[in-house]
Amino acid sequence: MCEPAGDSRWVRSGELDGKPVAWMNVANPGRATDAHASLETVLGYVGAVVIEGACVRVPVARDAVGVDGVVADPEVRAGIAEVLATIARHVNDKL
């Protein structure tokens, strides 16, 4: 789910109650730390189930993004793949 930071409709709706959520920070280390703490607080308020192993930092340097928008760096791609695998395992375990 991608919503503008100021858009609180999903907070009021109850749509996230009991649903699995995760975040991935692609910014340089040290960036957005306070934002993550705030996000986790809000996710707790709405009853979302945070997939802890999928809430990670996978830094992506600007020069790692090609003109086509693709990240070709194998380490970054492996980090993203692991996050997606963690989410998939979580969801499969709940089925």
N, C-alpha and C positions, 0 to 999 in steps of 0.2 A: 504494500500500500504506500503510495507516494502522495502526500498531501502537503500543501504549503504550510509552513510552520504556524502561521496565524489562523489556520482553518481548523476550528474546533468541532465541526459537525460530527465527526466520528467519535469524539470524546463524549458528547451528549447522547449519541444514538444508542449506545450499549452494544454496538456491533462487534466490538473486540472482546467482550466478556467471554472468557474461556478459550479464546482462539490463540494459537501459537503465533508468536511474533519474534523477529530478530532484526538486528541492525548490523551494518558493516560500515566502518569508517575507512574511507580511502584517502583521507587527508594525511599530511605529514605528521609524524609523532608530535604530541603535545597540543594538537589542534582539536577543538570540539569536545574536550573533556567535560566541561560544564554542561554542554548540550546533552551529552549522553546521560549524565546524572539526572538532568531534568526529564529527559525522555523516559528513563526507567521509572521515575516517580509517577509520571502521567500514566504509563502503561500499568503500573500497579493500581492506580485509582480506577482504571477502567476494567480491571480484572483480566487483563491479557496474560497469557502464559508465555513468559520470556524463555526462549530456547538459549540458555546460557552459553553453551558451546558454540553457538552460531553468532554471538554478539562479539565481534572481534574487529581488530584494526588490521587492514591489509593496505598499507600505503601504496599509492600509485603516483609515481613521479609524473610531472607534466610531460616530460619527454618520452615517457613510456606509452603515451597515447598517440597512435599514428594519425595521419591526416584523414584516414577513413574512420576514425573513432575506435579502432580496435586496439586492445592492449595485447601485445605479443610477448611480453616478458613472461618466461616460463614460471618464475617464482610467484608472480602476482596471479597468474592464471591458476596455479596450483592452490594458492590460498583461497581464491574465490571458489574453486571446485570443492575444496574441503568444507567451506561454509555451506554450500548447496547440499553436499552429501550429509552433513550434520542435520540440516533441516529435513531432508528426505528420510533419514533414519528416525528422527523424532516423529514425523507424521506416520511412517509405516508402523512404528511401535504402538501407535494409538489406534490402528485399524483392527 
